[in-house]
Amino acid sequence: MRKHILFFSITSFVLVFFSSCFDLDEIVYHDEVPDTFIQGEEQLKSVVTSTYTWFRFAATARKAYSAQELPADQIVGVAKQNGSGSYDNGRQVDLHWHTYTPENECIEEAWDVWIQLLAGANMNLDIIKNVNYKHIGLDDDLKTRNIAETIILRDIALFYLMDLFGNVPAPTVYDANELPVQKTPAEIFKIIDEDINTVCADSPLGGTSASYGRVTQGVAKTLQAVMYLNAENYGVEPKWRETKEICKDIISGKYGKYELGKTFYEAFDWNNKTSKEIILSAPMNEVFTGRPEIFYTWNHREVRKFWDLNYRGNNQLGVSPSYNPEGELYQFSHKLGTPIANYDPKDLRISKPAHPDEENGGGMFQYGELKSSLGKAKGEKEYKGETIVLVDQVARFKSGKPVSELESTVMHGEENSCYRWSRYRIYPVSESEKYFQYDYVVFRYADIYYMLAESMLRLGEPGYAKYVNEVKQRNFLPGDFTPYTDATLDLDELLCDRGREFIGEGTRRRDLIRYGYFNLPWWDKPQTEEYKKIFPIPQRALSANPNLKQNPGYEDHIKE
C-alpha cells in the first residue's frame, strides 16, 4: 500500500492524439491508493494524460500569461477609464512598472499552475513506475516511453519555475509527507539537463502525426536548447556552442522532421495540428477544452460584432504604444518598447490589419477602424455609439484637453488604446469547423533558427544571418524582402527581429534578461532594480511551506 495524500481532480478533457479516444471524467487520488489501482489500459491512459492536462492548464492560464508578458516591453495592460477595460486590481500595472509584490495574483497563478504540473507529474511518475505493464497486456517499451514523457513534462514545469522565480522547490520524487526545499537555478538547471540527456532517446522522434501533442525527442531537445541559450540567466556558464549544436541537430532531422510554415500564420491557423512548424503545443478544442482565456483579454468588448463571435472581449491587453499623444515616435535605447513601429511597413504581418474581409484574415494585429462586412465594433464608454478605431497610442483623447497636455501612461487609456495582437487566426462562429479549433503553440521550429543564429553570432562564427532570413522571407511579397547579411544583423537587430517574430508568445521577458536590457526604461517604465528579474515567491506559498525563503530584494514583503 502506497500513500498518496495529495488530492487531485481532473475533469473533462479528451486527448485524441493517443491510440484511442478515452474519457477523463474524474479521477480522485485518495489518501490510500493500492498498488493494484491501475487494472487496465484505460486507467493507465487516464494517469498519463492527466499530466498533459496540467500542462495545458499551465501553458494557457491567463494570469500566468500576463506574468510572462507584461514585465517586458511589448505587451501592456492599459487601465481604461469609465470601466471600458479592466484595471485588474492593479496587478497588470504592477507587472509593467516592476512594482510587483508576493500578493500579485498573476504571479500567484504562475506559481500555482507550474507547481501543480510539477507535483502532478511526480505523483503520476510514481504510479507509472509501479505498474506492471505486462499484467495489463502492455509491453515495457510503452512503460519506458510513459516514464520519459512524464519526466520531460515535469522538467518543463521546473524550467518555467526556475525562469520565473529562480529559487524554487525541485522535488523529483513524489513524497506527500515531506515539504520540499528550495534549490538554486543552477541546481535546477543540472536536474533538467541530466533528465534530458538520460530519457530523450526513450521518446519517439517528433514531427509526425502520431507524435503530435506528445513529448518527443524534438520537444526534449528544444527545451534543452532554450535552457542553454539562457544559461547565464540561471547562474550557469554560457553554453552558446552547445546551443548551436543542438539547433543544428534539430534542423538536420536528428530528433524528428520539422519544417518552417510557408506563411507567418500557418502554425496559428485553425488546422495548425497539421503544421510541421509546431514542436510542442497544448491541444485545444472549442467543445472539449474551451478556448484559452488569454484570447478574451486582447479584444475590445464589442469586437464580437466585427468578427461575428459568440463572446465578448474584456479589453485588457494591447501592444505597447509606439507614438506619444502628439504622434511622435518614442525613442528608447536598443529599439525597446515600440513594437509596431519596428516592423517594416511592407511586412505582411503589419501591412494589413487582422480583418475578416482581408485575404487569409489579414495581418497579425487588429488596428484602425473595426468595421467589416460582418458588422461594426462600437464603443461603449468614451466612444459610445462610434465605430472603434484602434490606435498605436495611449491617452485620453476624449478628455477635452489639448493633445499637448495629455498624459500617456498605463493609467491613462481609453477603450480604443493600442493595437491588438491577433496571431491566432480568427473565424466567425458560423464557420464551426474552424472556430477556435487551433492548438496553443509552446515551442516552434522557427525558434530553432533564431537560437542557432544568436549562438553563432555570440561565438563570432560567420553565416548566421541566413538562418534568420529563412524564417523572415515568408513575411514579405516577392521583391519586398531585403535579406540580412552578417554585417547588418548585429545582436540588437537580432533581438529586435526576435521581437517581431515571437511577440505575444511568452519569450520576451526571458530574451530581455539574457541581453541585460530587462531593467532599462521603456514606455511608462523607469529603470528598475536588478532583483526584479525574478519574481517574489507568493506569500501564500511561504505561509504553507516553512522551508521556503523569500527571494532577495523582496524580504520586506514577508508576512508572518
C-alpha positions in Angstrom: 0.0 0.0 0.0 1.4 3.4 -1.0 0.5 6.7 0.5 -0.9 9.5 -1.7 -2.1 12.2 0.5 -2.4 14.9 -2.1 -5.9 15.1 -3.8 -6.2 16.0 -7.5 -9.4 16.1 -9.6 -9.0 16.0 -13.3 -12.1 16.8 -15.3 -13.5 16.8 -18.8 -10.5 16.7 -21.2 -10.2 14.2 -24.1 -7.0 13.8 -26.0 -7.4 12.3 -29.4 -3.7 12.0 -30.0 -3.3 8.7 -28.3 -4.0 5.2 -29.6 -7.8 5.6 -29.0 -10.3 8.0 -27.6 -10.9 7.8 -23.9 -12.6 9.9 -21.2 -11.1 11.6 -18.2 -14.4 12.3 -16.4 -13.0 12.5 -12.9 -10.1 10.8 -11.1 -9.5 11.5 -7.5 -6.4 10.1 -5.8 -7.5 9.4 -2.2 -5.1 9.2 0.7 -4.8 5.4 0.3 -4.1 4.2 -3.2 -3.4 0.5 -3.6 -0.6 -0.9 -5.8 -3.3 -2.6 -7.9 -5.1 0.8 -8.7 -4.1 0.5 -12.3 -6.0 -2.5 -13.5 -6.3 -1.8 -17.2 -5.1 0.2 -20.2 -7.9 2.8 -19.8 -6.9 3.7 -16.3 -3.3 3.9 -17.3 -4.1 6.3 -20.1 -6.0 8.5 -17.7 -2.9 8.8 -15.5 -0.6 9.5 -18.4 -2.9 12.1 -20.0 -3.7 13.8 -16.7 -0.1 15.2 -16.7 -0.8 16.7 -20.2 -3.9 18.2 -18.8 -2.0 20.0 -16.1 0.5 21.1 -18.7 -2.4 22.6 -20.8 -3.7 24.4 -17.8 -0.3 25.9 -17.1 0.5 26.8 -20.7 -2.8 28.6 -21.3 -3.5 30.2 -17.9 -4.5 33.9 -18.5 -2.9 35.5 -15.4 0.2 33.4 -15.7 0.5 34.6 -19.3 0.3 38.2 -18.1 3.2 37.4 -15.6 5.3 36.3 -18.5 4.5 39.1 -21.0 3.7 42.3 -19.1 7.0 42.9 -17.3 8.6 43.1 -20.8 8.4 45.9 -23.3 6.0 44.7 -26.0 2.6 43.9 -24.3 0.8 46.2 -21.9 -2.3 46.1 -19.7 -3.7 49.6 -20.0 -6.2 50.8 -17.5 -9.2 52.4 -19.2 -11.5 55.0 -17.7 -15.2 54.5 -17.1 -14.9 50.7 -16.8 -14.2 50.3 -20.5 -11.3 48.0 -19.7 -10.2 46.3 -16.5 -7.8 47.8 -14.1 -7.5 44.2 -12.9 -6.9 45.3 -9.3 -3.6 46.9 -10.3 -1.8 43.6 -10.9 -1.2 44.3 -14.5 0.1 47.8 -13.8 2.5 46.4 -11.2 3.9 43.9 -13.7 4.5 46.7 -16.2 6.2 49.0 -13.6 8.1 46.2 -11.9 6.4 47.1 -8.6 5.1 43.5 -8.1 4.8 42.0 -4.7 4.2 38.5 -3.3 0.4 39.1 -3.4 0.2 39.8 -7.1 -2.5 37.5 -8.5 -0.7 36.9 -11.8 2.4 35.9 -10.1 0.4 33.6 -7.8 -1.2 31.9 -10.7 2.1 31.4 -12.5 3.4 29.7 -9.4 0.3 27.6 -8.8 -0.1 26.2 -12.3 3.6 25.2 -12.7 3.8 23.8 -9.2 0.6 21.8 -9.9 2.2 20.3 -13.0 5.4 19.6 -11.1 3.6 17.8 -8.2 1.2 16.0 -10.6 4.0 14.8 -12.8 5.9 13.4 -9.8 2.8 11.7 -8.5 1.9 10.2 -11.8 5.5 9.1 -12.3 5.4 7.2 -9.0 2.2 5.5 -10.2 3.5 4.6 -13.6 6.8 3.2 -12.3 4.9 0.8 -10.0 2.6 -0.5 -12.7 3.3 -4.0 -14.1 2.6 -3.3 -17.8 2.7 -6.9 -18.8 0.0 -7.8 -16.3 -2.4 -5.4 -18.1 -1.4 -6.6 -21.6 1.1 -3.8 -22.5 4.8 -4.0 -23.2 7.7 -2.4 -21.2 8.7 -0.2 -24.2 5.5 1.7 -23.6 6.3 2.0 -19.9 9.7 3.4 -20.8 8.1 6.0 -23.1 5.4 6.9 -20.5 8.1 7.5 -17.9 10.2 9.6 -20.3 7.3 11.9 -21.3 6.2 12.4 -17.7 9.8 13.3 -16.7 10.1 15.8 -19.6 6.7 17.4 -18.7 8.0 17.7 -15.1 11.1 19.3 -16.5 9.0 21.9 -18.4 7.4 22.8 -15.1 10.8 23.0 -13.4 12.1 25.2 -16.2 9.3 27.7 -16.0 9.5 27.9 -12.2 13.3 28.4 -12.4 12.9 31.0 -15.1 10.2 33.0 -13.3 11.1 32.6 -9.7 14.7 31.5 -9.5 15.0 29.6 -6.2 12.1 27.1 -6.1 11.3 23.6 -4.8 12.5 21.0 -7.2 11.5 17.6 -6.0 12.0 14.7 -8.4 10.1 12.1 -6.4 6.6 12.1 -5.0 6.5 12.3 -1.2 3.3 13.8 0.2 4.7 13.6 3.8 7.7 16.0 3.1 7.6 19.7 2.4 10.2 20.3 -0.4 13.1 22.7 0.0 14.3 25.2 -2.5 17.2 24.7 -4.9 19.2 27.4 -6.8 18.6 27.9 -10.5 22.0 26.3 -11.3 21.0 23.2 -9.3 17.6 23.0 -11.2 19.4 23.6 -14.5 21.5 20.5 -13.7 18.5 18.4 -12.9 16.7 19.2 -16.1 19.9 18.8 -18.2 20.6 15.3 -16.7 17.0 14.3 -17.2 17.0 15.2 -20.9 20.3 13.5 -21.5 19.0 10.4 -19.8 15.5 9.9 -21.2 15.4 11.8 -24.5 16.1 8.7 -26.6 13.2 6.9 -24.8 10.7 9.3 -26.6 9.7 9.0 -30.3 11.0 11.3 -33.0 9.0 14.4 -33.5 7.3 15.9 -36.5 4.8 13.1 -37.2 1.1 13.0 -36.8 1.4 10.0 -34.4 3.6 12.0 -32.1 1.7 15.3 -32.3 0.7 16.7 -28.9 3.1 14.4 -27.1 6.6 14.7 -25.7 9.1 13.7 -28.3 12.9 13.9 -28.7 12.4 17.2 -30.5 10.5 18.6 -27.5 13.2 17.5 -25.1 16.0 18.9 -27.2 14.2 22.2 -27.8 13.7 22.6 -24.1 17.4 21.9 -23.6 18.3 24.4 -26.3 16.2 27.2 -24.8 17.7 26.5 -21.4 21.2 26.5 -22.8 20.6 29.8 -24.7 19.7 31.4 -21.4 22.2 29.6 -19.2 23.6 32.8 -17.8 20.2 33.8 -16.6 20.3 30.8 -14.3 23.9 31.3 -12.9 25.4 28.8 -15.3 28.4 29.5 -17.6 27.5 30.4 -21.2 26.5 27.5 -23.5 26.5 29.1 -26.9 28.4 26.2 -28.5 26.1 23.6 -27.0 23.0 25.6 -28.1 24.4 25.8 -31.6 25.0 22.0 -31.8 21.5 21.1 -30.6 19.9 23.5 -33.0 21.9 22.1 -35.9 20.9 18.6 -34.9 17.3 19.5 -34.8 17.5 21.2 -38.3 19.3 18.1 -39.6 16.3 15.9 -38.6 18.2 14.0 -35.9 15.2 14.4 -33.5 12.4 14.4 -36.0 11.3 16.1 -39.2 10.1 19.7 -38.8 9.5 22.3 -41.4 9.0 26.1 -41.4 5.5 27.1 -42.4 5.0 28.7 -45.8 3.2 31.6 -44.2 3.5 33.5 -40.9 0.1 32.3 -39.8 0.3 28.6 -40.7 1.3 27.5 -37.2 -1.5 29.6 -35.7 -4.4 28.7 -38.1 -7.4 26.6 -37.2 -5.8 23.5 -38.6 -2.4 24.0 -37.0 -2.4 20.4 -35.9 -1.0 19.7 -39.3 1.7 22.3 -39.2 5.2 20.8 -39.2 6.5 24.0 -37.6 5.0 23.1 -34.2 7.3 21.2 -32.0 5.1 21.4 -28.9 1.6 22.6 -28.4 -1.2 22.4 -25.8 -4.0 20.7 -27.7 -7.3 22.6 -27.6 -10.8 22.1 -28.8 -13.8 24.5 -28.6 -16.1 21.8 -27.3 -13.9 19.7 -25.0 -11.5 22.3 -23.5 -12.9 25.6 -24.5 -10.8 28.4 -25.8 -7.8 29.7 -23.8 -8.8 32.6 -21.6 -5.9 34.7 -22.9 -7.7 35.3 -26.2 -10.5 37.2 -24.4 -8.0 39.6 -22.9 -6.9 41.1 -26.3 -10.2 42.0 -27.8 -12.5 45.1 -27.4 -15.7 44.1 -25.7 -17.7 44.6 -28.9 -15.3 43.0 -31.4 -17.7 40.1 -31.5 -19.8 42.1 -34.0 -16.8 42.9 -36.1 -15.7 39.2 -36.4 -19.2 37.6 -35.7 -18.1 35.8 -32.4 -20.2 34.4 -29.6 -18.2 36.0 -26.8 -17.3 39.5 -25.7 -13.6 40.5 -25.2 -12.6 42.1 -21.9 -10.4 44.8 -23.4 -7.4 44.3 -21.2 -4.2 43.7 -23.2 -2.7 45.7 -26.0 0.6 46.2 -27.9 2.8 48.8 -26.3 2.4 52.2 -28.0 5.0 53.4 -30.4 3.8 57.0 -30.5 3.0 59.7 -28.0 -0.3 61.6 -28.0 1.1 64.2 -30.5 2.0 61.4 -32.9 5.8 61.5 -32.3 7.7 58.2 -32.2 9.1 57.2 -28.8 12.8 56.7 -28.8 14.3 54.2 -26.3 17.7 52.5 -26.3 18.0 49.3 -28.3 14.7 50.0 -30.0 12.9 48.8 -26.9 9.2 49.4 -26.3 8.0 50.4 -29.8 7.0 47.1 -31.3 4.6 48.2 -34.1 7.0 50.9 -35.4 9.8 48.3 -35.5 8.0 46.4 -38.4 8.8 47.2 -42.0 5.6 48.7 -43.5 5.8 46.1 -46.3 5.9 43.2 -43.7 2.7 41.2 -44.3 2.3 40.8 -40.6 1.6 44.6 -40.2 0.9 45.9 -43.8 -2.8 45.0 -43.4 -4.8 44.6 -40.2 -6.2 41.4 -38.9 -9.6 41.7 -40.5 -12.4 39.3 -41.6 -12.6 40.9 -45.1 -8.8 40.6 -45.8 -7.4 37.6 -47.7 -6.5 34.8 -45.2 -7.6 37.0 -42.3 -5.1 39.8 -42.9 -2.1 40.6 -40.7 -1.1 39.8 -37.2 -2.7 42.8 -35.4 -6.1 44.4 -35.1 -5.9 48.1 -35.8 -7.7 51.0 -37.4 -11.5 51.0 -37.8 -13.2 47.9 -36.6 -15.8 47.8 -39.4 -16.3 44.8 -41.6 -18.9 43.1 -43.8 -20.0 41.2 -40.7 -20.6 44.2 -38.5 -19.0 47.0 -36.5 -17.4 47.1 -33.1 -18.9 50.2 -31.4 -17.7 51.9 -28.3 -19.5 51.6 -25.0 -17.8 54.3 -23.0 -15.7 57.2 -24.3 -16.7 56.3 -27.9 -20.2 55.2 -27.2 -22.1 54.7 -30.4 -19.0 55.3 -32.5 -17.1 52.7 -34.5 -14.0 51.9 -32.6 -10.7 52.9 -34.3 -7.7 51.2 -32.6 -4.6 53.5 -32.4 -0.9 52.9 -31.7 -1.1 55.4 -28.8 -2.3 55.7 -25.2 -4.0 58.8 -24.0 -7.4 60.1 -23.0 -8.2 62.0 -26.2 -11.8 62.3 -25.3 -11.0 64.3 -22.1 -11.2 67.6 -23.9 -7.7 68.6 -23.0 -5.3 69.9 -25.7 -3.3 67.0 -27.1 -0.1 68.6 -25.8 -1.3 68.3 -22.3 -2.4 64.6 -22.4 -0.6 62.1 -20.3 0.4 58.7 -21.7 0.8 56.1 -19.1 -0.7 52.7 -18.3 -3.3 54.6 -16.1 -4.5 56.8 -18.9 -6.0 54.6 -21.6 -9.3 54.6 -23.4 -11.3 51.8 -25.0 -9.5 52.3 -28.3 -6.0 52.4 -27.0 -3.3 50.2 -28.6 -3.2 47.7 -31.5 -4.4 44.2 -30.5 -2.4 41.1 -31.1 -4.2 38.5 -33.3 -1.5 36.0 -34.1 -4.1 33.2 -34.0 -6.4 33.4 -36.9 -10.0 34.4 -36.0 -13.0 32.9 -37.8 -16.7 33.8 -37.4 -18.8 31.4 -35.3 -20.7 30.4 -38.5 -17.5 28.5 -39.6 -17.8 26.0 -36.9 -15.2 23.7 -38.3 -12.6 26.5 -37.9 -14.0 28.4 -34.9 -11.3 28.3 -32.2 -10.0 24.9 -33.3 -6.3 25.7 -33.2 -3.9 24.4 -30.6 -1.9 26.7 -28.4 1.7 26.8 -29.5 4.5 26.4 -26.9 7.7 25.5 -29.0 8.1 26.5 -32.6 10.7 25.3 -35.2 11.3 28.9 -36.2 12.9 29.5 -32.8 15.5 26.8 -33.6 16.7 29.1 -36.4 16.8 32.2 -34.3 18.6 30.4 -31.4 21.1 29.0 -33.9 21.7 32.4 -35.4 22.2 34.0 -32.0 24.6 31.3 -30.7 26.7 31.6 -33.8 26.8 35.4 -33.6 27.9 35.3 -30.0 30.6 32.8 -30.9 31.8 35.0 -33.7 31.1 32.5 -36.4 30.0 33.7 -39.9 26.9 32.7 -41.8 24.3 33.2 -39.1 22.2 35.7 -40.9 21.0 33.1 -43.4 19.1 31.3 -40.7 17.0 34.4 -39.8 16.4 35.1 -43.5 15.0 31.6 -43.9 12.2 32.4 -41.5 11.8 36.1 -42.2 11.4 35.9 -46.0 7.9 34.4 -45.7 6.7 37.7 -44.2 7.1 39.6 -47.5 5.8 39.6 -51.0 8.4 38.7 -53.7 10.6 41.7 -54.3 9.8 43.3 -51.0 12.2 41.3 -48.9 15.7 42.7 -48.1 17.8 39.8 -46.7 20.1 40.4 -43.7 23.8 39.9 -44.0 26.1 39.2 -41.2 27.1 42.9 -41.4 23.6 44.2 -41.0 22.4 41.7 -38.3 24.0 42.6 -35.0 22.8 41.5 -31.6 20.5 44.4 -31.1 18.9 43.9 -34.6 18.6 40.2 -33.9 16.7 41.0 -30.6 14.5 43.4 -32.5 13.7 40.8 -35.1 13.1 38.1 -32.4 10.6 40.6 -31.0 8.8 40.8 -34.4 8.7 37.1 -34.8 7.8 36.0 -31.3 5.7 38.9 -30.0 3.0 37.6 -27.7 4.5 34.1 -27.4 5.9 34.4 -23.9 9.6 34.7 -24.7 10.3 38.4 -24.5 10.9 38.7 -20.7 13.5 36.0 -20.9 15.1 37.5 -24.0 15.5 40.9 -22.4 17.1 39.3 -19.3 19.5 37.4 -21.5 20.5 40.6 -23.2 20.8 42.6 -20.0 18.1 45.0 -21.0 15.2 43.9 -18.7 15.8 46.7 -16.2 16.2 49.5 -18.7 13.5 52.2 -19.3 10.8 52.0 -21.9 7.3 53.4 -22.3 6.0 54.5 -18.9 8.5 52.3 -17.1 11.6 53.6 -15.4 15.0 52.0 -14.7 14.3 49.2 -12.2 16.3 47.1 -9.8 18.3 44.0 -10.9 16.5 41.8 -8.4 13.2 42.3 -10.3 14.4 39.9 -13.0 12.8 37.1 -10.9 9.5 37.3 -9.2 8.9 37.1 -5.4 7.7 33.8 -4.0 4.0 34.2 -3.4 3.1 34.9 0.2 0.6 32.0 0.4 3.4 29.6 -0.7 5.7 30.9 2.0 2.9 30.5 4.6 2.2 26.9 3.5 5.8 25.8 3.4 8.2 27.0 6.1 11.1 25.5 4.1 10.8 28.3 1.6 12.6 31.6 1.8 11.7 34.8 0.0 13.8 35.8 -2.9 16.4 38.5 -2.3 15.0 42.1 -2.5 11.5 41.1 -1.5 12.2 40.4 2.2 10.3 43.5 3.3 7.1 42.0 2.0 7.3 38.9 4.2 4.3 38.4 6.4 4.0 36.2 9.5 
